[in-house]
């Protein structure tokens, strides 16, 4: 079971719009990476893009679990689903 970080800093109550705001904010930091997310994957959700941003900035699975308030199996599931959405480079 995931542990809750101090000060309630989780995304458990976030809506789609909240994830979109963070993605647009991160675009200011790394426009190339966010653009790559949008071109390299077939329609992934803002929540999954957020997950990829967390990985990109070097968060560990344990940190991602705490931030997103999910279990370790959920992190593996998200990673698997995201990988299935990755576009084939040969196309």
N, CA, C and O atoms as a CHARMM CRD file, in Angstrom:
* protein
*
  364
    1    1 UNK  N      0.83600  -1.17700   0.00000 PROA 1      0.00000
    2    1 UNK  CA     0.00000   0.00000   0.00000 PROA 1      0.00000
    3    1 UNK  C      0.88700   1.24900   0.00000 PROA 1      0.00000
    4    1 UNK  O      1.86300   1.30600   0.74700 PROA 1      0.00000
    5    2 UNK  N      0.56500   2.23500  -0.81500 PROA 2      0.00000
    6    2 UNK  CA     1.39900   3.43100  -0.87100 PROA 2      0.00000
    7    2 UNK  C      1.30900   4.22900   0.42300 PROA 2      0.00000
    8    2 UNK  O      0.29200   4.22400   1.11600 PROA 2      0.00000
    9    3 UNK  N      2.39500   4.90700   0.72100 PROA 3      0.00000
   10    3 UNK  CA     2.39100   5.76200   1.89700 PROA 3      0.00000
   11    3 UNK  C      2.07200   7.17600   1.47000 PROA 3      0.00000
   12    3 UNK  O      2.44800   7.60500   0.37900 PROA 3      0.00000
   13    4 UNK  N      1.38700   7.88900   2.32000 PROA 4      0.00000
   14    4 UNK  CA     0.99900   9.26300   1.99700 PROA 4      0.00000
   15    4 UNK  C      2.14100  10.20600   2.38000 PROA 4      0.00000
   16    4 UNK  O      2.59100  10.19000   3.52600 PROA 4      0.00000
   17    5 UNK  N      2.61400  11.02700   1.43800 PROA 5      0.00000
   18    5 UNK  CA     3.68500  11.95700   1.76200 PROA 5      0.00000
   19    5 UNK  C      3.21000  13.04700   2.71800 PROA 5      0.00000
   20    5 UNK  O      2.01100  13.26800   2.88900 PROA 5      0.00000
   21    6 UNK  N      4.17000  13.71500   3.33000 PROA 6      0.00000
   22    6 UNK  CA     3.85300  14.79300   4.24800 PROA 6      0.00000
   23    6 UNK  C      3.09600  15.90300   3.53200 PROA 6      0.00000
   24    6 UNK  O      3.22900  16.07100   2.32000 PROA 6      0.00000
   25    7 UNK  N      2.32500  16.64000   4.26300 PROA 7      0.00000
   26    7 UNK  CA     1.60100  17.82000   3.77900 PROA 7      0.00000
   27    7 UNK  C      0.58100  17.50700   2.68500 PROA 7      0.00000
   28    7 UNK  O      0.17000  18.41600   1.96300 PROA 7      0.00000
   29    8 UNK  N      0.16200  16.24800   2.54100 PROA 8      0.00000
   30    8 UNK  CA    -0.87100  15.90400   1.57100 PROA 8      0.00000
   31    8 UNK  C     -0.49700  16.16300   0.12700 PROA 8      0.00000
   32    8 UNK  O     -1.36900  16.46700  -0.68600 PROA 8      0.00000
   33    9 UNK  N      0.76000  16.05200  -0.20700 PROA 9      0.00000
   34    9 UNK  CA     1.21800  16.35400  -1.56800 PROA 9      0.00000
   35    9 UNK  C      1.03400  15.15700  -2.49400 PROA 9      0.00000
   36    9 UNK  O      2.00700  14.54100  -2.93000 PROA 9      0.00000
   37   10 UNK  N     -0.21200  14.84000  -2.78600 PROA 10     0.00000
   38   10 UNK  CA    -0.50700  13.76300  -3.72200 PROA 10     0.00000
   39   10 UNK  C     -1.43400  14.28900  -4.81000 PROA 10     0.00000
   40   10 UNK  O     -1.97600  15.39000  -4.71200 PROA 10     0.00000
   41   11 UNK  N     -1.59900  13.49200  -5.82900 PROA 11     0.00000
   42   11 UNK  CA    -2.49200  13.85900  -6.92600 PROA 11     0.00000
   43   11 UNK  C     -3.81600  13.10400  -6.82900 PROA 11     0.00000
   44   11 UNK  O     -4.59300  13.08700  -7.78300 PROA 11     0.00000
   45   12 UNK  N     -4.06700  12.49700  -5.71000 PROA 12     0.00000
   46   12 UNK  CA    -5.23500  11.62500  -5.57000 PROA 12     0.00000
   47   12 UNK  C     -6.55000  12.34500  -5.88700 PROA 12     0.00000
   48   12 UNK  O     -7.47600  11.71500  -6.39700 PROA 12     0.00000
   49   13 UNK  N     -6.65500  13.61300  -5.60500 PROA 13     0.00000
   50   13 UNK  CA    -7.89100  14.35100  -5.87000 PROA 13     0.00000
   51   13 UNK  C     -7.84400  15.17200  -7.15300 PROA 13     0.00000
   52   13 UNK  O     -8.77700  15.92000  -7.44700 PROA 13     0.00000
   53   14 UNK  N     -6.77700  15.03900  -7.90900 PROA 14     0.00000
   54   14 UNK  CA    -6.62600  15.81300  -9.13700 PROA 14     0.00000
   55   14 UNK  C     -7.59900  15.33700 -10.20800 PROA 14     0.00000
   56   14 UNK  O     -7.93700  14.15700 -10.29700 PROA 14     0.00000
   57   15 UNK  N     -8.02900  16.28800 -11.00700 PROA 15     0.00000
   58   15 UNK  CA    -8.84600  16.01400 -12.18200 PROA 15     0.00000
   59   15 UNK  C     -7.96700  16.15500 -13.42800 PROA 15     0.00000
   60   15 UNK  O     -6.81100  16.57000 -13.34000 PROA 15     0.00000
   61   16 UNK  N     -8.52100  15.81100 -14.56900 PROA 16     0.00000
   62   16 UNK  CA    -7.78400  15.87300 -15.82900 PROA 16     0.00000
   63   16 UNK  C     -7.15400  17.24500 -16.04200 PROA 16     0.00000
   64   16 UNK  O     -5.99900  17.34100 -16.45800 PROA 16     0.00000
   65   17 UNK  N     -7.89600  18.28700 -15.76400 PROA 17     0.00000
   66   17 UNK  CA    -7.41400  19.65500 -15.95800 PROA 17     0.00000
   67   17 UNK  C     -6.16900  19.95200 -15.11100 PROA 17     0.00000
   68   17 UNK  O     -5.27100  20.66800 -15.55300 PROA 17     0.00000
   69   18 UNK  N     -6.12200  19.40400 -13.90800 PROA 18     0.00000
   70   18 UNK  CA    -4.96600  19.61800 -13.03400 PROA 18     0.00000
   71   18 UNK  C     -3.69600  19.02700 -13.64400 PROA 18     0.00000
   72   18 UNK  O     -2.63200  19.64400 -13.60300 PROA 18     0.00000
   73   19 UNK  N     -3.81900  17.83500 -14.20600 PROA 19     0.00000
   74   19 UNK  CA    -2.66900  17.20800 -14.86300 PROA 19     0.00000
   75   19 UNK  C     -2.24900  18.02200 -16.08100 PROA 19     0.00000
   76   19 UNK  O     -1.05700  18.19300 -16.33700 PROA 19     0.00000
   77   20 UNK  N     -3.23200  18.52400 -16.83300 PROA 20     0.00000
   78   20 UNK  CA    -2.92900  19.33300 -18.01600 PROA 20     0.00000
   79   20 UNK  C     -2.18000  20.61000 -17.64800 PROA 20     0.00000
   80   20 UNK  O     -1.28200  21.03400 -18.37500 PROA 20     0.00000
   81   21 UNK  N     -2.54300  21.21700 -16.53400 PROA 21     0.00000
   82   21 UNK  CA    -1.85800  22.43200 -16.08300 PROA 21     0.00000
   83   21 UNK  C     -0.39400  22.13500 -15.77500 PROA 21     0.00000
   84   21 UNK  O      0.48700  22.90400 -16.16000 PROA 21     0.00000
   85   22 UNK  N     -0.12900  21.03300 -15.08900 PROA 22     0.00000
   86   22 UNK  CA     1.24700  20.67000 -14.75600 PROA 22     0.00000
   87   22 UNK  C      2.04500  20.37200 -16.02300 PROA 22     0.00000
   88   22 UNK  O      3.21100  20.75500 -16.12700 PROA 22     0.00000
   89   23 UNK  N      1.43000  19.69700 -16.97600 PROA 23     0.00000
   90   23 UNK  CA     2.11200  19.37700 -18.23900 PROA 23     0.00000
   91   23 UNK  C      2.48600  20.65800 -18.96600 PROA 23     0.00000
   92   23 UNK  O      3.60200  20.77600 -19.47200 PROA 23     0.00000
   93   24 UNK  N      1.57800  21.61100 -19.02500 PROA 24     0.00000
   94   24 UNK  CA     1.87600  22.88200 -19.69000 PROA 24     0.00000
   95   24 UNK  C      2.94800  23.66300 -18.93800 PROA 24     0.00000
   96   24 UNK  O      3.78100  24.32800 -19.55400 PROA 24     0.00000
   97   25 UNK  N      2.93000  23.58600 -17.62100 PROA 25     0.00000
   98   25 UNK  CA     3.97500  24.23600 -16.83300 PROA 25     0.00000
   99   25 UNK  C      5.32600  23.57300 -17.12300 PROA 25     0.00000
  100   25 UNK  O      6.33200  24.26100 -17.29700 PROA 25     0.00000
  101   26 UNK  N      5.34500  22.24300 -17.17500 PROA 26     0.00000
  102   26 UNK  CA     6.59600  21.53500 -17.43900 PROA 26     0.00000
  103   26 UNK  C      7.11100  21.82700 -18.84600 PROA 26     0.00000
  104   26 UNK  O      8.31500  21.77100 -19.09900 PROA 26     0.00000
  105   27 UNK  N      6.19300  22.13800 -19.75700 PROA 27     0.00000
  106   27 UNK  CA     6.59200  22.50300 -21.12800 PROA 27     0.00000
  107   27 UNK  C      7.54000  23.70300 -21.09700 PROA 27     0.00000
  108   27 UNK  O      8.44500  23.79800 -21.92600 PROA 27     0.00000
  109   28 UNK  N      7.33700  24.61700 -20.14700 PROA 28     0.00000
  110   28 UNK  CA     8.22100  25.77900 -20.01000 PROA 28     0.00000
  111   28 UNK  C      9.63700  25.36500 -19.61600 PROA 28     0.00000
  112   28 UNK  O     10.60700  26.04600 -19.94900 PROA 28     0.00000
  113   29 UNK  N      9.74500  24.26000 -18.91200 PROA 29     0.00000
  114   29 UNK  CA    11.04400  23.74900 -18.46400 PROA 29     0.00000
  115   29 UNK  C     11.72200  22.91200 -19.53600 PROA 29     0.00000
  116   29 UNK  O     12.92400  23.04000 -19.76600 PROA 29     0.00000
  117   30 UNK  N     10.94200  22.04800 -20.19700 PROA 30     0.00000
  118   30 UNK  CA    11.51700  21.11900 -21.17500 PROA 30     0.00000
  119   30 UNK  C     10.55200  20.91700 -22.33900 PROA 30     0.00000
  120   30 UNK  O      9.89600  19.88100 -22.44900 PROA 30     0.00000
  121   31 UNK  N     10.48000  21.91800 -23.19900 PROA 31     0.00000
  122   31 UNK  CA     9.54200  21.88400 -24.32400 PROA 31     0.00000
  123   31 UNK  C      9.80000  20.68300 -25.23100 PROA 31     0.00000
  124   31 UNK  O      8.85800  20.08600 -25.75300 PROA 31     0.00000
  125   32 UNK  N     11.05500  20.33200 -25.41900 PROA 32     0.00000
  126   32 UNK  CA    11.39500  19.21000 -26.29700 PROA 32     0.00000
  127   32 UNK  C     10.81000  17.89800 -25.77400 PROA 32     0.00000
  128   32 UNK  O     10.28500  17.10300 -26.55400 PROA 32     0.00000
  129   33 UNK  N     10.89600  17.66600 -24.47200 PROA 33     0.00000
  130   33 UNK  CA    10.37500  16.42500 -23.90000 PROA 33     0.00000
  131   33 UNK  C      8.85500  16.35900 -24.01500 PROA 33     0.00000
  132   33 UNK  O      8.31100  15.32000 -24.38900 PROA 33     0.00000
  133   34 UNK  N      8.16800  17.44700 -23.70100 PROA 34     0.00000
  134   34 UNK  CA     6.70700  17.45400 -23.76900 PROA 34     0.00000
  135   34 UNK  C      6.24500  17.28400 -25.21600 PROA 34     0.00000
  136   34 UNK  O      5.27700  16.57000 -25.48000 PROA 34     0.00000
  137   35 UNK  N      6.92600  17.93100 -26.14200 PROA 35     0.00000
  138   35 UNK  CA     6.58900  17.73500 -27.55600 PROA 35     0.00000
  139   35 UNK  C      6.78900  16.28200 -27.96600 PROA 35     0.00000
  140   35 UNK  O      5.99800  15.72900 -28.73000 PROA 35     0.00000
  141   36 UNK  N      7.85000  15.67200 -27.45400 PROA 36     0.00000
  142   36 UNK  CA     8.13000  14.26300 -27.75100 PROA 36     0.00000
  143   36 UNK  C      7.01000  13.36700 -27.21200 PROA 36     0.00000
  144   36 UNK  O      6.62300  12.39400 -27.86100 PROA 36     0.00000
  145   37 UNK  N      6.49500  13.69400 -26.03600 PROA 37     0.00000
  146   37 UNK  CA     5.38200  12.92400 -25.47900 PROA 37     0.00000
  147   37 UNK  C      4.18300  12.95300 -26.42400 PROA 37     0.00000
  148   37 UNK  O      3.50400  11.94500 -26.62400 PROA 37     0.00000
  149   38 UNK  N      3.94200  14.10900 -26.99000 PROA 38     0.00000
  150   38 UNK  CA     2.76600  14.26600 -27.83800 PROA 38     0.00000
  151   38 UNK  C      2.92900  13.63000 -29.21300 PROA 38     0.00000
  152   38 UNK  O      1.93800  13.28300 -29.85500 PROA 38     0.00000
  153   39 UNK  N      4.16100  13.47500 -29.66700 PROA 39     0.00000
  154   39 UNK  CA     4.37300  12.87900 -30.98600 PROA 39     0.00000
  155   39 UNK  C      4.75400  11.40400 -30.92900 PROA 39     0.00000
  156   39 UNK  O      4.59500  10.69300 -31.92100 PROA 39     0.00000
  157   40 UNK  N      5.24800  10.93600 -29.80400 PROA 40     0.00000
  158   40 UNK  CA     5.73800   9.55700 -29.70300 PROA 40     0.00000
  159   40 UNK  C      4.70300   8.55600 -29.20400 PROA 40     0.00000
  160   40 UNK  O      4.93000   7.34800 -29.24900 PROA 40     0.00000
  161   41 UNK  N      3.57600   9.05500 -28.73400 PROA 41     0.00000
  162   41 UNK  CA     2.56800   8.15900 -28.16700 PROA 41     0.00000
  163   41 UNK  C      1.21800   8.40300 -28.81200 PROA 41     0.00000
  164   41 UNK  O      0.88700   9.52800 -29.18500 PROA 41     0.00000
  165   42 UNK  N      0.43900   7.33100 -28.93800 PROA 42     0.00000
  166   42 UNK  CA    -0.91900   7.42100 -29.46800 PROA 42     0.00000
  167   42 UNK  C     -1.87400   7.79900 -28.33600 PROA 42     0.00000
  168   42 UNK  O     -2.28300   6.95200 -27.54100 PROA 42     0.00000
  169   43 UNK  N     -2.21400   9.06100 -28.28000 PROA 43     0.00000
  170   43 UNK  CA    -3.23900   9.56000 -27.37800 PROA 43     0.00000
  171   43 UNK  C     -3.16100   9.01700 -25.94900 PROA 43     0.00000
  172   43 UNK  O     -4.05500   8.29500 -25.50800 PROA 43     0.00000
  173   44 UNK  N     -2.11100   9.35900 -25.23900 PROA 44     0.00000
  174   44 UNK  CA    -2.07000   8.97400 -23.82500 PROA 44     0.00000
  175   44 UNK  C     -2.72300  10.07500 -22.99300 PROA 44     0.00000
  176   44 UNK  O     -2.71100  11.24800 -23.36500 PROA 44     0.00000
  177   45 UNK  N     -3.27400   9.68200 -21.89500 PROA 45     0.00000
  178   45 UNK  CA    -4.00000  10.61700 -21.03800 PROA 45     0.00000
  179   45 UNK  C     -3.03600  11.58100 -20.34400 PROA 45     0.00000
  180   45 UNK  O     -1.84600  11.29400 -20.21600 PROA 45     0.00000
  181   46 UNK  N     -3.55600  12.72000 -19.90200 PROA 46     0.00000
  182   46 UNK  CA    -2.71100  13.65100 -19.14800 PROA 46     0.00000
  183   46 UNK  C     -2.10500  13.00500 -17.89800 PROA 46     0.00000
  184   46 UNK  O     -0.98200  13.33300 -17.51500 PROA 46     0.00000
  185   47 UNK  N     -2.83100  12.10700 -17.27100 PROA 47     0.00000
  186   47 UNK  CA    -2.29900  11.41700 -16.08200 PROA 47     0.00000
  187   47 UNK  C     -1.07700  10.57600 -16.45300 PROA 47     0.00000
  188   47 UNK  O     -0.10000  10.53500 -15.70500 PROA 47     0.00000
  189   48 UNK  N     -1.13000   9.91200 -17.59300 PROA 48     0.00000
  190   48 UNK  CA     0.00200   9.10000 -18.02700 PROA 48     0.00000
  191   48 UNK  C      1.17100   9.97900 -18.48000 PROA 48     0.00000
  192   48 UNK  O      2.33200   9.62200 -18.28100 PROA 48     0.00000
  193   49 UNK  N      0.86400  11.12000 -19.08500 PROA 49     0.00000
  194   49 UNK  CA     1.93400  12.06300 -19.43600 PROA 49     0.00000
  195   49 UNK  C      2.62200  12.55500 -18.17400 PROA 49     0.00000
  196   49 UNK  O      3.84700  12.67100 -18.12700 PROA 49     0.00000
  197   50 UNK  N      1.82600  12.84300 -17.15600 PROA 50     0.00000
  198   50 UNK  CA     2.37800  13.26700 -15.87000 PROA 50     0.00000
  199   50 UNK  C      3.29500  12.18400 -15.30900 PROA 50     0.00000
  200   50 UNK  O      4.37600  12.47800 -14.80000 PROA 50     0.00000
  201   51 UNK  N      2.86100  10.94500 -15.40300 PROA 51     0.00000
  202   51 UNK  CA     3.67900   9.81000 -14.95800 PROA 51     0.00000
  203   51 UNK  C      5.02600   9.80600 -15.68700 PROA 51     0.00000
  204   51 UNK  O      6.07200   9.63100 -15.06300 PROA 51     0.00000
  205   52 UNK  N      4.99500   9.99900 -17.00000 PROA 52     0.00000
  206   52 UNK  CA     6.23300  10.01300 -17.78400 PROA 52     0.00000
  207   52 UNK  C      7.12100  11.20500 -17.41600 PROA 52     0.00000
  208   52 UNK  O      8.34700  11.09400 -17.43000 PROA 52     0.00000
  209   53 UNK  N      6.51300  12.32600 -17.09400 PROA 53     0.00000
  210   53 UNK  CA     7.29000  13.48200 -16.63900 PROA 53     0.00000
  211   53 UNK  C      7.96900  13.16900 -15.31600 PROA 53     0.00000
  212   53 UNK  O      9.13600  13.50900 -15.12300 PROA 53     0.00000
  213   54 UNK  N      7.25000  12.52600 -14.40100 PROA 54     0.00000
  214   54 UNK  CA     7.86200  12.13500 -13.12100 PROA 54     0.00000
  215   54 UNK  C      9.06300  11.22500 -13.34800 PROA 54     0.00000
  216   54 UNK  O     10.10400  11.39500 -12.71300 PROA 54     0.00000
  217   55 UNK  N      8.92100  10.26000 -14.25300 PROA 55     0.00000
  218   55 UNK  CA    10.05200   9.38900 -14.57900 PROA 55     0.00000
  219   55 UNK  C     11.19000  10.19900 -15.19500 PROA 55     0.00000
  220   55 UNK  O     12.36000   9.99400 -14.87100 PROA 55     0.00000
  221   56 UNK  N     10.83300  11.11500 -16.08100 PROA 56     0.00000
  222   56 UNK  CA    11.83200  11.92700 -16.78500 PROA 56     0.00000
  223   56 UNK  C     12.65400  12.79000 -15.82000 PROA 56     0.00000
  224   56 UNK  O     13.84800  12.99500 -16.03800 PROA 56     0.00000
  225   57 UNK  N     12.03000  13.28500 -14.77600 PROA 57     0.00000
  226   57 UNK  CA    12.75900  14.12700 -13.82900 PROA 57     0.00000
  227   57 UNK  C     13.48000  13.29600 -12.76600 PROA 57     0.00000
  228   57 UNK  O     14.07600  13.84000 -11.83600 PROA 57     0.00000
  229   58 UNK  N     13.41700  11.97600 -12.91700 PROA 58     0.00000
  230   58 UNK  CA    14.22200  11.10700 -12.06300 PROA 58     0.00000
  231   58 UNK  C     13.56500  10.61000 -10.79100 PROA 58     0.00000
  232   58 UNK  O     14.25400  10.15000  -9.88100 PROA 58     0.00000
  233   59 UNK  N     12.25700  10.69300 -10.71300 PROA 59     0.00000
  234   59 UNK  CA    11.56400  10.17400  -9.53300 PROA 59     0.00000
  235   59 UNK  C     11.61800   8.64600  -9.54200 PROA 59     0.00000
  236   59 UNK  O     11.47000   8.00900 -10.58500 PROA 59     0.00000
  237   60 UNK  N     11.83200   8.08400  -8.37200 PROA 60     0.00000
  238   60 UNK  CA    11.85800   6.62600  -8.23400 PROA 60     0.00000
  239   60 UNK  C     10.43200   6.09900  -8.23000 PROA 60     0.00000
  240   60 UNK  O      9.47700   6.85700  -8.06400 PROA 60     0.00000
  241   61 UNK  N     10.30000   4.79200  -8.41600 PROA 61     0.00000
  242   61 UNK  CA     8.96700   4.19600  -8.36100 PROA 61     0.00000
  243   61 UNK  C      8.29700   4.48000  -7.01300 PROA 61     0.00000
  244   61 UNK  O      7.09800   4.75000  -6.95600 PROA 61     0.00000
  245   62 UNK  N      9.06700   4.41900  -5.94800 PROA 62     0.00000
  246   62 UNK  CA     8.52300   4.67900  -4.61400 PROA 62     0.00000
  247   62 UNK  C      8.01900   6.12000  -4.50600 PROA 62     0.00000
  248   62 UNK  O      6.96000   6.36400  -3.92800 PROA 62     0.00000
  249   63 UNK  N      8.76600   7.06700  -5.05700 PROA 63     0.00000
  250   63 UNK  CA     8.33900   8.46400  -5.03700 PROA 63     0.00000
  251   63 UNK  C      7.09400   8.66400  -5.89900 PROA 63     0.00000
  252   63 UNK  O      6.18200   9.39800  -5.51800 PROA 63     0.00000
  253   64 UNK  N      7.06000   8.01300  -7.05600 PROA 64     0.00000
  254   64 UNK  CA     5.89200   8.09900  -7.93600 PROA 64     0.00000
  255   64 UNK  C      4.67200   7.51700  -7.23800 PROA 64     0.00000
  256   64 UNK  O      3.57800   8.07500  -7.32500 PROA 64     0.00000
  257   65 UNK  N      4.85500   6.40200  -6.54800 PROA 65     0.00000
  258   65 UNK  CA     3.75900   5.79000  -5.79900 PROA 65     0.00000
  259   65 UNK  C      3.19000   6.77200  -4.78000 PROA 65     0.00000
  260   65 UNK  O      1.97300   6.88800  -4.63600 PROA 65     0.00000
  261   66 UNK  N      4.07200   7.47900  -4.07500 PROA 66     0.00000
  262   66 UNK  CA     3.62600   8.42700  -3.05400 PROA 66     0.00000
  263   66 UNK  C      2.94800   9.64400  -3.67600 PROA 66     0.00000
  264   66 UNK  O      1.91300  10.09500  -3.18500 PROA 66     0.00000
  265   67 UNK  N      3.52200  10.17400  -4.74700 PROA 67     0.00000
  266   67 UNK  CA     2.96300  11.37000  -5.39500 PROA 67     0.00000
  267   67 UNK  C      1.59000  11.07200  -5.99400 PROA 67     0.00000
  268   67 UNK  O      0.65400  11.85900  -5.85000 PROA 67     0.00000
  269   68 UNK  N      1.48200   9.93100  -6.66500 PROA 68     0.00000
  270   68 UNK  CA     0.22700   9.58900  -7.34200 PROA 68     0.00000
  271   68 UNK  C     -0.71900   8.80100  -6.43900 PROA 68     0.00000
  272   68 UNK  O     -1.85700   8.51800  -6.81400 PROA 68     0.00000
  273   69 UNK  N     -0.23800   8.45000  -5.24400 PROA 69     0.00000
  274   69 UNK  CA    -1.02200   7.71100  -4.25700 PROA 69     0.00000
  275   69 UNK  C     -1.54900   6.40200  -4.85300 PROA 69     0.00000
  276   69 UNK  O     -2.74500   6.11200  -4.80500 PROA 69     0.00000
  277   70 UNK  N     -0.62400   5.62400  -5.41200 PROA 70     0.00000
  278   70 UNK  CA    -0.96200   4.34200  -6.02200 PROA 70     0.00000
  279   70 UNK  C     -0.02400   3.25500  -5.48600 PROA 70     0.00000
  280   70 UNK  O      1.01000   3.55100  -4.88800 PROA 70     0.00000
  281   71 UNK  N     -0.39600   2.02400  -5.70600 PROA 71     0.00000
  282   71 UNK  CA     0.41500   0.89000  -5.28000 PROA 71     0.00000
  283   71 UNK  C      1.47200   0.56700  -6.33500 PROA 71     0.00000
  284   71 UNK  O      1.40100   1.04700  -7.46700 PROA 71     0.00000
  285   72 UNK  N      2.44600  -0.24400  -5.95400 PROA 72     0.00000
  286   72 UNK  CA     3.51800  -0.60100  -6.88600 PROA 72     0.00000
  287   72 UNK  C      2.99700  -1.32600  -8.11900 PROA 72     0.00000
  288   72 UNK  O      3.54200  -1.15400  -9.21000 PROA 72     0.00000
  289   73 UNK  N      1.95400  -2.13100  -7.96400 PROA 73     0.00000
  290   73 UNK  CA     1.40500  -2.82300  -9.13600 PROA 73     0.00000
  291   73 UNK  C      0.77500  -1.82500 -10.10900 PROA 73     0.00000
  292   73 UNK  O      0.77100  -2.04800 -11.31900 PROA 73     0.00000
  293   74 UNK  N      0.25200  -0.73800  -9.57900 PROA 74     0.00000
  294   74 UNK  CA    -0.33100   0.29200 -10.44300 PROA 74     0.00000
  295   74 UNK  C      0.74400   1.00000 -11.24500 PROA 74     0.00000
  296   74 UNK  O      0.53500   1.31200 -12.41700 PROA 74     0.00000
  297   75 UNK  N      1.88900   1.25800 -10.63300 PROA 75     0.00000
  298   75 UNK  CA     3.00900   1.87800 -11.35000 PROA 75     0.00000
  299   75 UNK  C      3.43300   0.97400 -12.50000 PROA 75     0.00000
  300   75 UNK  O      3.65400   1.44700 -13.61500 PROA 75     0.00000
  301   76 UNK  N      3.54600  -0.31700 -12.23600 PROA 76     0.00000
  302   76 UNK  CA     3.91100  -1.26400 -13.30000 PROA 76     0.00000
  303   76 UNK  C      2.84400  -1.31200 -14.38300 PROA 76     0.00000
  304   76 UNK  O      3.16300  -1.40200 -15.56800 PROA 76     0.00000
  305   77 UNK  N      1.58600  -1.25200 -13.98400 PROA 77     0.00000
  306   77 UNK  CA     0.48700  -1.27300 -14.93800 PROA 77     0.00000
  307   77 UNK  C      0.49500  -0.03000 -15.82600 PROA 77     0.00000
  308   77 UNK  O      0.32000  -0.13000 -17.04000 PROA 77     0.00000
  309   78 UNK  N      0.69600   1.13500 -15.22100 PROA 78     0.00000
  310   78 UNK  CA     0.76200   2.37600 -16.00100 PROA 78     0.00000
  311   78 UNK  C      1.91600   2.30500 -16.99000 PROA 78     0.00000
  312   78 UNK  O      1.75600   2.65700 -18.15900 PROA 78     0.00000
  313   79 UNK  N      3.07100   1.85400 -16.53000 PROA 79     0.00000
  314   79 UNK  CA     4.24400   1.75300 -17.40500 PROA 79     0.00000
  315   79 UNK  C      3.95200   0.81900 -18.58300 PROA 79     0.00000
  316   79 UNK  O      4.32500   1.11900 -19.71700 PROA 79     0.00000
  317   80 UNK  N      3.29600  -0.29500 -18.32500 PROA 80     0.00000
  318   80 UNK  CA     2.95500  -1.24500 -19.38000 PROA 80     0.00000
  319   80 UNK  C      1.96400  -0.63100 -20.37400 PROA 80     0.00000
  320   80 UNK  O      2.11800  -0.78700 -21.58600 PROA 80     0.00000
  321   81 UNK  N      0.96900   0.05500 -19.86700 PROA 81     0.00000
  322   81 UNK  CA    -0.03500   0.68400 -20.74000 PROA 81     0.00000
  323   81 UNK  C      0.59300   1.78400 -21.59200 PROA 81     0.00000
  324   81 UNK  O      0.27000   1.92500 -22.77100 PROA 81     0.00000
  325   82 UNK  N      1.48100   2.55400 -20.99300 PROA 82     0.00000
  326   82 UNK  CA     2.15900   3.62200 -21.73100 PROA 82     0.00000
  327   82 UNK  C      3.02700   3.02300 -22.83700 PROA 82     0.00000
  328   82 UNK  O      3.04700   3.53300 -23.95700 PROA 82     0.00000
  329   83 UNK  N      3.73500   1.95300 -22.52600 PROA 83     0.00000
  330   83 UNK  CA     4.59000   1.31800 -23.53300 PROA 83     0.00000
  331   83 UNK  C      3.77700   0.77700 -24.70500 PROA 83     0.00000
  332   83 UNK  O      4.25200   0.77800 -25.84100 PROA 83     0.00000
  333   84 UNK  N      2.57200   0.32100 -24.44100 PROA 84     0.00000
  334   84 UNK  CA     1.70400  -0.17300 -25.51700 PROA 84     0.00000
  335   84 UNK  C      1.23300   0.96100 -26.41900 PROA 84     0.00000
  336   84 UNK  O      0.91300   0.73600 -27.58600 PROA 84     0.00000
  337   85 UNK  N      1.19200   2.16800 -25.88900 PROA 85     0.00000
  338   85 UNK  CA     0.74300   3.33400 -26.66300 PROA 85     0.00000
  339   85 UNK  C      1.87300   3.98200 -27.45500 PROA 85     0.00000
  340   85 UNK  O      1.63000   4.87900 -28.26300 PROA 85     0.00000
  341   86 UNK  N      3.10600   3.53500 -27.23000 PROA 86     0.00000
  342   86 UNK  CA     4.23500   4.13300 -27.92900 PROA 86     0.00000
  343   86 UNK  C      4.12100   3.82100 -29.41100 PROA 86     0.00000
  344   86 UNK  O      3.88700   2.67900 -29.80700 PROA 86     0.00000
  345   87 UNK  N      4.29000   4.85300 -30.21800 PROA 87     0.00000
  346   87 UNK  CA     4.19000   4.69000 -31.67000 PROA 87     0.00000
  347   87 UNK  C      5.37900   3.91100 -32.19700 PROA 87     0.00000
  348   87 UNK  O      6.49500   4.03400 -31.69100 PROA 87     0.00000
  349   88 UNK  N      5.12900   3.11600 -33.20700 PROA 88     0.00000
  350   88 UNK  CA     6.17800   2.35800 -33.86000 PROA 88     0.00000
  351   88 UNK  C      7.00100   3.34100 -34.68700 PROA 88     0.00000
  352   88 UNK  O      6.45300   4.05700 -35.52500 PROA 88     0.00000
  353   89 UNK  N      8.30700   3.37700 -34.45700 PROA 89     0.00000
  354   89 UNK  CA     9.19600   4.31300 -35.14700 PROA 89     0.00000
  355   89 UNK  C      9.22100   4.07400 -36.64700 PROA 89     0.00000
  356   89 UNK  O      9.45200   5.00900 -37.41300 PROA 89     0.00000
  357   90 UNK  N      8.98900   2.84300 -37.08100 PROA 90     0.00000
  358   90 UNK  CA     9.06500   2.49400 -38.49700 PROA 90     0.00000
  359   90 UNK  C      7.90100   3.05000 -39.31500 PROA 90     0.00000
  360   90 UNK  O      7.96800   3.06200 -40.54400 PROA 90     0.00000
  361   91 UNK  N      6.83700   3.50900 -38.65600 PROA 91     0.00000
  362   91 UNK  CA     5.67600   4.03700 -39.38700 PROA 91     0.00000
  363   91 UNK  C      5.98700   5.26900 -40.15400 PROA 91     0.00000
  364   91 UNK  O      5.10800   5.82200 -40.81500 PROA 91     0.00000
